Amino acid sequence: ATLRTLFVMVLIGIASGCDEEPAVQQGDLQVTYRIGSGSQSCADAEIAFVRITVLDAAEVRIADETIACNPDEQSVIFEDLEIGTYSVTVQGLNSDNAMIFTGESSSTIDVLADQTNGPVNVVLDQLRPSIMVWIGFSEVGGCERFEVQDIVVVLYENGASVIYDETFPCADRMEEGLLIEDLSETSTYDIRIRGTNENDEYTYEYNEDAVAVAAGPPSDVNAELASCTGVCSAP
């Protein structure tokens, strides 16, 4: 090759090298989990699987893995994460894949390049009992048809103490379920739901007594409001 040709080839090589992007720096992250104080086994807690999720600083899911709950190996390593700041959530699932325990890292962790970072230690706590209330009408129609302005939801514990009392615009409450959390397995709950008209009179109602709850997924209550003869009683 002539000197001119060699010079051109050198220039092309230099240009090609400039176009290359720098290699992404990566590191590994070790996550360990523990059930409560550590005295419970997977079988005792009825946890069949553990779902571990890694989130970036914007709380976007970067990686996740679901593994069998193993009392002898409660550790997972996520490989080749880009350097940055991360947090971790861990869920304990029963045999039906319903979440019954949950936990999250107490702080964020920085993943540095070319090393195993951590471990991030996450404690799994049992989900407290809750109720998910789905509200509708016993007849076909919605808030406008039945002239219901607001929905009043009252929850009594063991038939006595009011532990929940909230009022919502009817249209908003019909769009999604109402989750009532932090209940007790040793109690039962009476539910009183009322629909009010523009004069704040109770015109529709739903009553259910002695609803039992358990830790894990919410207990569903399908509340179909029925019209009252005249004005309903107070919730």
Disulfide bonds with the S-S distance in Angstrom:
Cys42-Cys69 2.09
Cys143-Cys170 2.03
Cys228-Cys232 1.67
